[in-house]
């Protein structure tokens, strides 16, 4: 099980609108199912994604991130071609990423952290 974090290129808030966040969440869940992964928590923020994901034993953290990032960008551009205006070369996600196994931390602790991140983002939207 991995805690993964990745961000949009240049930290642009491309997922600011709720409809885009919902579509990205749906796309990520579909991609995960296709590659035999399962999300325990998924937080899609305006400029980054937090995920607590379980993968097959033979899948590395890097491979899981590559599959999720590549397929989600491809599907999002298919659904919303106007987003290519911001990213004409097709690179929606930044090359940077962060990930860690959940072995040294309790799974519920990481799940709570991902939930809290999503809640803070939602609260900031209403406070602005």
Residue pairs with C-beta under 8 A, 6 or more apart in sequence:
1 40
1 52
1 53
1 54
1 55
1 101
1 102
1 107
2 51
2 52
2 53
2 54
2 55
2 61
2 64
2 99
2 100
2 101
2 102
3 50
3 51
3 52
3 99
3 100
3 101
3 102
3 110
3 113
3 114
4 49
4 50
4 51
4 52
4 53
4 61
4 64
4 65
4 68
4 97
4 98
4 99
5 48
5 49
5 50
5 51
5 97
5 98
5 99
6 48
6 49
6 65
6 68
6 69
6 93
6 94
6 96
6 97
6 98
7 47
7 48
7 49
7 93
7 94
7 96
8 14
8 15
8 47
8 48
8 92
8 93
8 94
9 87
9 91
9 92
9 93
9 94
10 94
11 47
11 48
11 94
12 47
12 86
13 46
13 47
14 20
14 46
14 47
14 83
14 86
14 92
15 21
15 24
15 44
15 45
15 46
15 47
16 46
20 80
21 44
21 45
21 46
23 76
23 79
23 80
24 44
24 49
24 72
24 76
25 42
25 44
27 71
27 72
27 75
27 76
27 79
28 39
28 42
28 44
28 49
28 51
28 68
28 72
29 39
29 42
30 75
31 37
31 67
31 68
31 71
31 72
31 75
32 38
32 39
32 53
32 68
34 71
35 59
35 64
35 67
36 55
36 56
36 59
37 53
37 54
37 55
37 56
37 59
37 64
37 67
37 68
38 53
38 54
39 51
39 52
39 53
40 52
40 53
40 54
40 107
40 111
41 50
41 51
41 52
41 110
41 111
41 114
41 115
42 49
42 50
42 51
42 52
42 114
43 49
43 50
43 51
43 114
43 115
43 117
43 118
43 121
44 118
45 117
45 118
45 121
46 121
50 113
50 114
50 117
50 118
51 68
51 114
52 102
52 107
52 110
52 111
52 114
53 64
53 68
55 61
55 64
61 99
61 101
62 99
65 97
65 99
69 93
69 97
72 92
72 93
73 90
73 91
73 92
73 93
76 83
76 92
77 83
77 84
77 87
77 90
77 92
83 92
84 90
102 110
